[in-house]
Amino acid sequence: AKGTRIAITILIKNKIIPVETLVLYTYGHLQGLFKEPGMGLEFVRINSEDRELIRQYIREEITQGVAPSSAGT
């Protein structure tokens, strides 16, 4: 339910990261037009070292297959 705190673990690069989250919203089956079932979570407590690992992973995933910019050369 919205506002509930949930402890979860995330597996990134063979490392298990414990995270405390807060449920922002949930959607069940047939709730909302064209919406898939799921939930939105906010990370409310996470180790700073793990936070940096997650940031690095996201950057790598977003830029994967994208050529470096040649702007300014």
Secondary structure, DSSP 4 states (H G I P E B T S, - for coil): -TT-EEEEEEEETTEEEEEEEEEEEEE-TT-STTPPSEEEEEEEE--HHHHHHHHHHHHHHHHTTPPPP-TT-
